[in-house]
Amino acid sequence: MAGSGRLKAAVYVQDPATREVVVLVPGARPAPELAALITNPHAWEEPPEDAGAVPIAVGEPDPAGPPQPGAGGGRKGTGARRRPAAAES
């Protein structure tokens, strides 16, 4: 999908055929040979397919592995404080 996304920032690249500097303006959809030269994923409104993470289907294991015990996933308490009962006279 490289080259089919739109740019959200101006990008300067060197044309591989002519060796001239080409300015690609925001909103442009550059040719595939120029889009391949853009290495900053933040320059794209829609990042090229081959430059992003591969989505994981539901039910597939997480490539990062299972969560580690004690890694901050649980609550320690309710957060409510109890006030001592007022002394009755």
Secondary structure, DSSP 8 states (H G I E B T S, - for coil): -TTSS-BSS-EEEE-TTT--EEEE-TT----HHHHTT---GGGBSS--GGGS-----TTS--TT-S--TTSS-S---------------
